[in-house]
Amino acid sequence: MLNAILKKIVGTKNDRELKRLSILLNEVNRFETEMMSLSDTQLKEKTPYFKQKLAGGLT
């Protein structure tokens, strides 16, 4: 019974994972929209920025 109450309050492991992934998906979609609005030249100009982020460990 306590287990059922906890699941209703905090959700199941899958519910929590879906929420986490949903937040991540929203970030990816926002980034995609931003990148799609750039021209090819503007996107090429961002290459050093992306390389710096990768070198810093950001993926």
C-alpha positions in Angstrom: 0.0 0.0 0.0 2.8 2.4 0.9 4.5 1.5 -2.4 1.3 2.5 -4.3 1.1 5.8 -2.5 4.7 6.6 -3.3 4.2 5.8 -7.0 1.3 8.2 -7.1 3.3 10.9 -5.4 6.7 10.6 -7.2 5.8 8.3 -10.1 7.4 5.2 -11.3 10.9 5.0 -12.4 9.7 5.1 -16.0 7.5 8.1 -15.3 10.6 10.0 -13.9 12.7 8.9 -16.9 10.1 10.1 -19.4 9.9 13.4 -17.6 13.7 13.8 -17.8 13.8 12.8 -21.4 10.9 15.1 -22.3 12.9 18.1 -20.9 15.9 17.0 -22.9 13.8 16.7 -26.0 12.5 20.2 -25.6 16.1 21.5 -25.4 17.0 19.6 -28.6 14.0 20.9 -30.4 14.8 24.5 -29.4 18.4 24.0 -30.5 17.2 22.6 -33.8 14.9 25.6 -34.4 17.8 27.9 -33.7 20.2 26.1 -36.1 17.6 25.8 -38.9 17.2 29.6 -38.8 20.9 30.2 -39.6 22.2 30.5 -43.1 24.9 28.2 -44.3 27.5 31.0 -43.8 26.3 31.7 -40.2 26.4 28.0 -39.4 29.9 27.7 -40.7 30.9 30.7 -38.6 29.8 28.7 -35.5 32.3 25.9 -36.1 35.0 27.3 -33.8 32.3 27.7 -31.1 31.2 24.1 -31.4 34.9 22.9 -31.5 35.6 24.8 -28.3 32.5 23.3 -26.6 33.5 19.8 -27.6 37.1 20.4 -26.4 35.6 21.5 -23.0 33.7 18.2 -22.7 30.2 19.4 -23.7 28.3 17.0 -25.9 
